[in-house]
Amino acid sequence: MKAIVSEKGQVTIPKAIRKRLGITPGVVLDFEASEGKLVGHKTLEHSPLDDVYGTLKLGEAVDDFVERIRGR
């Protein structure tokens, strides 16, 4: 499939590709040049780790925990 670059540098991604890749309005794409090609990647809206970050309850300071499991 082909697309024409506008004077503003804009390109319309063909509907079939948008549908296949789940690219919907508001999705952020990250572009890079690789071996003479333009490569676009969908970026994650948030990391899955964000959901669990800070949920581990050690019951002690992190430094104390690390010292206890590693030793001095």
N, CA and C atoms as an extended XYZ file, in Angstrom:
216
Properties=species:S:1:pos:R:3:atomname:S:1:resname:S:1:resid:I:1 pbc="F F F"
N         0.833       -1.174        0.000 N   MET     1
C         0.000        0.000        0.000 CA  MET     1
C         0.873        1.231        0.000 C   MET     1
N         0.399        2.246       -0.640 N   LYS     2
C         1.159        3.478       -0.743 CA  LYS     2
C         0.379        4.628       -0.139 C   LYS     2
N         1.103        5.641        0.313 N   ALA     3
C         0.495        6.875        0.810 CA  ALA     3
C         1.382        8.023        0.375 C   ALA     3
N         0.785        9.176        0.194 N   ILE     4
C         1.531       10.356       -0.246 CA  ILE     4
C         1.761       11.272        0.948 C   ILE     4
N         2.977       11.755        1.073 N   VAL     5
C         3.322       12.677        2.148 CA  VAL     5
C         2.828       14.071        1.771 C   VAL     5
N         2.105       14.708        2.695 N   SER     6
C         1.583       16.054        2.434 CA  SER     6
C         2.693       17.092        2.613 C   SER     6
N         2.382       18.349        2.269 N   GLU     7
C         3.350       19.425        2.437 CA  GLU     7
C         3.750       19.596        3.891 C   GLU     7
N         2.871       19.223        4.810 N   LYS     8
C         3.159       19.318        6.244 CA  LYS     8
C         3.889       18.088        6.780 C   LYS     8
N         4.186       17.129        5.928 N   GLY     9
C         4.875       15.911        6.355 CA  GLY     9
C         3.931       14.854        6.906 C   GLY     9
N         2.651       15.022        6.677 N   GLN    10
C         1.658       14.086        7.191 CA  GLN    10
C         1.377       12.971        6.193 C   GLN    10
N         1.084       11.794        6.744 N   VAL    11
C         0.746       10.628        5.931 CA  VAL    11
C        -0.496        9.992        6.537 C   VAL    11
N        -1.415        9.569        5.698 N   THR    12
C        -2.585        8.831        6.179 CA  THR    12
C        -2.263        7.346        6.130 C   THR    12
N        -2.394        6.699        7.280 N   ILE    13
C        -2.165        5.251        7.340 CA  ILE    13
C        -3.420        4.586        6.778 C   ILE    13
N        -3.260        3.711        5.787 N   PRO    14
C        -4.434        3.065        5.186 CA  PRO    14
C        -5.297        2.355        6.232 C   PRO    14
N        -6.616        2.421        6.028 N   LYS    15
C        -7.578        1.877        6.979 CA  LYS    15
C        -7.324        0.400        7.293 C   LYS    15
N        -6.992       -0.389        6.289 N   ALA    16
C        -6.762       -1.825        6.513 CA  ALA    16
C        -5.608       -2.050        7.499 C   ALA    16
N        -4.566       -1.242        7.381 N   ILE    17
C        -3.423       -1.375        8.287 CA  ILE    17
C        -3.798       -0.897        9.684 C   ILE    17
N        -4.506        0.247        9.765 N   ARG    18
C        -4.938        0.745       11.076 CA  ARG    18
C        -5.787       -0.294       11.797 C   ARG    18
N        -6.706       -0.904       11.059 N   LYS    19
C        -7.593       -1.897       11.660 CA  LYS    19
C        -6.805       -3.123       12.125 C   LYS    19
N        -5.912       -3.618       11.285 N   ARG    20
C        -5.136       -4.814       11.611 CA  ARG    20
C        -4.237       -4.604       12.827 C   ARG    20
N        -3.699       -3.377       12.967 N   LEU    21
C        -2.765       -3.096       14.063 CA  LEU    21
C        -3.433       -2.457       15.276 C   LEU    21
N        -4.730       -2.198       15.187 N   GLY    22
C        -5.427       -1.605       16.322 CA  GLY    22
C        -5.040       -0.157       16.567 C   GLY    22
N        -4.738        0.562       15.493 N   ILE    23
C        -4.389        1.974       15.612 CA  ILE    23
C        -5.673        2.781       15.522 C   ILE    23
N        -6.045        3.377       16.632 N   THR    24
C        -7.272        4.162       16.723 CA  THR    24
C        -6.918        5.608       17.057 C   THR    24
N        -7.858        6.527       16.920 N   PRO    25
C        -7.562        7.922       17.259 CA  PRO    25
C        -7.021        8.045       18.681 C   PRO    25
N        -5.961        8.806       18.832 N   GLY    26
C        -5.349        9.015       20.141 CA  GLY    26
C        -4.183        8.099       20.437 C   GLY    26
N        -4.018        7.021       19.651 N   VAL    27
C        -2.883        6.119       19.859 CA  VAL    27
C        -1.605        6.864       19.493 C   VAL    27
N        -0.584        6.733       20.340 N   VAL    28
C         0.695        7.395       20.097 CA  VAL    28
C         1.621        6.429       19.366 C   VAL    28
N         2.218        6.913       18.275 N   LEU    29
C         3.177        6.117       17.514 CA  LEU    29
C         4.565        6.708       17.710 C   LEU    29
N         5.550        5.847       17.815 N   ASP    30
C         6.941        6.252       17.952 CA  ASP    30
C         7.641        5.848       16.662 C   ASP    30
N         8.302        6.805       15.998 N   PHE    31
C         8.951        6.531       14.714 CA  PHE    31
C        10.462        6.519       14.867 C   PHE    31
N        11.099        5.676       14.055 N   GLU    32
C        12.557        5.650       13.987 CA  GLU    32
C        12.967        5.278       12.570 C   GLU    32
N        14.162        5.688       12.200 N   ALA    33
C        14.714        5.304       10.897 CA  ALA    33
C        15.601        4.093       11.128 C   ALA    33
N        15.381        3.047       10.355 N   SER    34
C        16.138        1.811       10.514 CA  SER    34
C        16.474        1.250        9.141 C   SER    34
N        17.756        1.204        8.833 N   GLU    35
C        18.240        0.652        7.568 CA  GLU    35
C        17.535        1.285        6.368 C   GLU    35
N        17.383        2.609        6.397 N   GLY    36
C        16.778        3.324        5.285 CA  GLY    36
C        15.260        3.224        5.223 C   GLY    36
N        14.644        2.683        6.280 N   LYS    37
C        13.193        2.537        6.315 CA  LYS    37
C        12.640        3.311        7.505 C   LYS    37
N        11.416        3.777        7.379 N   LEU    38
C        10.713        4.416        8.482 CA  LEU    38
C         9.920        3.342        9.201 C   LEU    38
N        10.160        3.203       10.493 N   VAL    39
C         9.491        2.172       11.285 CA  VAL    39
C         8.697        2.862       12.392 C   VAL    39
N         7.434        2.529       12.494 N   GLY    40
C         6.582        3.088       13.541 CA  GLY    40
C         6.134        2.006       14.499 C   GLY    40
N         6.127        2.335       15.775 N   HIS    41
C         5.695        1.398       16.810 CA  HIS    41
C         4.629        2.065       17.668 C   HIS    41
N         3.595        1.312       18.036 N   LYS    42
C         2.631        1.828       18.996 CA  LYS    42
C         3.327        1.875       20.350 C   LYS    42
N         3.101        2.965       21.084 N   THR    43
C         3.675        3.047       22.421 CA  THR    43
C         2.626        2.579       23.419 C   THR    43
N         3.090        2.045       24.526 N   LEU    44
C         2.173        1.625       25.574 CA  LEU    44
C         1.626        2.861       26.276 C   LEU    44
N         0.337        2.861       26.546 N   GLU    45
C        -0.253        3.980       27.268 CA  GLU    45
C         0.311        4.040       28.678 C   GLU    45
N         0.514        2.896       29.278 N   HIS    46
C         1.184        2.813       30.575 CA  HIS    46
C         1.809        1.436       30.671 C   HIS    46
N         2.812        1.338       31.469 N   SER    47
C         3.502        0.067       31.645 CA  SER    47
C         2.672       -0.846       32.541 C   SER    47
N         2.614       -2.132       32.231 N   PRO    48
C         1.913       -3.062       33.124 CA  PRO    48
C         2.506       -3.055       34.531 C   PRO    48
N         3.773       -2.674       34.642 N   LEU    49
C         4.404       -2.607       35.959 CA  LEU    49
C         3.846       -1.473       36.806 C   LEU    49
N         3.286       -0.446       36.148 N   ASP    50
C         2.686        0.662       36.891 CA  ASP    50
C         1.568        0.168       37.812 C   ASP    50
N         0.872       -0.885       37.408 N   ASP    51
C        -0.242       -1.403       38.195 CA  ASP    51
C         0.208       -2.073       39.494 C   ASP    51
N         1.434       -2.584       39.517 N   VAL    52
C         1.908       -3.302       40.705 CA  VAL    52
C         3.036       -2.584       41.441 C   VAL    52
N         3.515       -1.480       40.877 N   TYR    53
C         4.613       -0.748       41.503 CA  TYR    53
C         4.209       -0.281       42.896 C   TYR    53
N         5.049       -0.597       43.862 N   GLY    54
C         4.811       -0.147       45.228 CA  GLY    54
C         3.861       -1.016       46.024 C   GLY    54
N         3.460       -2.166       45.488 N   THR    55
C         2.499       -3.000       46.214 CA  THR    55
C         3.178       -4.009       47.137 C   THR    55
N         4.479       -4.214       46.973 N   LEU    56
C         5.201       -5.158       47.823 CA  LEU    56
C         5.400       -4.543       49.196 C   LEU    56
N         4.890       -5.213       50.213 N   LYS    57
C         5.019       -4.745       51.590 CA  LYS    57
C         6.070       -5.604       52.290 C   LYS    57
N         7.203       -5.002       52.567 N   LEU    58
C         8.295       -5.748       53.187 CA  LEU    58
C         8.191       -5.775       54.706 C   LEU    58
N         7.584       -4.781       55.278 N   GLY    59
C         7.504       -4.724       56.731 CA  GLY    59
C         8.792       -4.230       57.362 C   GLY    59
N         9.726       -3.805       56.522 N   GLU    60
C        10.998       -3.258       56.996 CA  GLU    60
C        11.584       -2.373       55.902 C   GLU    60
N        12.592       -1.596       56.243 N   ALA    61
C        13.226       -0.719       55.259 CA  ALA    61
C        13.891       -1.569       54.171 C   ALA    61
N        13.924       -1.054       52.963 N   VAL    62
C        14.510       -1.793       51.842 CA  VAL    62
C        15.967       -2.143       52.126 C   VAL    62
N        16.732       -1.189       52.659 N   ASP    63
C        18.144       -1.466       52.965 CA  ASP    63
C        18.280       -2.611       53.966 C   ASP    63
N        17.413       -2.647       54.981 N   ASP    64
C        17.446       -3.731       55.967 CA  ASP    64
C        17.091       -5.067       55.316 C   ASP    64
N        16.100       -5.059       54.441 N   PHE    65
C        15.696       -6.283       53.743 CA  PHE    65
C        16.842       -6.826       52.898 C   PHE    65
N        17.472       -5.936       52.089 N   VAL    66
C        18.559       -6.364       51.219 CA  VAL    66
C        19.724       -6.890       52.043 C   VAL    66
N        20.049       -6.220       53.136 N   GLU    67
C        21.147       -6.683       53.991 CA  GLU    67
C        20.820       -8.048       54.591 C   GLU    67
N        19.560       -8.247       54.996 N   ARG    68
C        19.158       -9.508       55.588 CA  ARG    68
C        19.256      -10.655       54.601 C   ARG    68
N        18.830      -10.441       53.335 N   ILE    69
C        18.853      -11.554       52.381 CA  ILE    69
C        20.227      -11.774       51.751 C   ILE    69
N        21.045      -10.723       51.686 N   ARG    70
C        22.389      -10.856       51.098 CA  ARG    70
C        23.473      -11.089       52.148 C   ARG    70
N        23.209      -10.646       53.329 N   GLY    71
C        24.253      -10.679       54.362 CA  GLY    71
C        25.116       -9.450       54.236 C   GLY    71
N        26.004       -9.283       55.162 N   ARG    72
C        26.864       -8.086       55.138 CA  ARG    72
C        27.972       -8.234       54.160 C   ARG    72
